[in-house]
Amino acid sequence: MKYIMFEDFSGAPIPVIFPNRIDHADMREQMPYATVLSAGYVQVREGEFSCHGGAKELQAEARSKDAAIIREKFENPDQ
């Protein structure tokens, strides 16, 4: 799966996860958030999230803290 980490209107990071067949740039065009914090690929292995790579078209790379942010959103989706 691919992801883009946006900054929402309150300044919080918001991950958007989507299938590999969709380009990062195409997904970016669909989102109302102004700031892209990072982007890349996300996997779950043995219950742990892992983020890697990047999206050249967005000039964004995966960050080491992205996996923890994504995990937190899955564990507490309303926060």
Secondary structure as UniProt FT lines:
FT   STRAND          2..7
FT   TURN            9..10
FT   STRAND          13..18
FT   TURN            20..21
FT   HELIX           24..30
FT   STRAND          35..45
FT   TURN            46..47
FT   STRAND          48..52
FT   STRAND          54..55
FT   HELIX           56..58
FT   STRAND          60..61
FT   TURN            64..65
FT   HELIX           66..75
FT   TURN            77..78
//
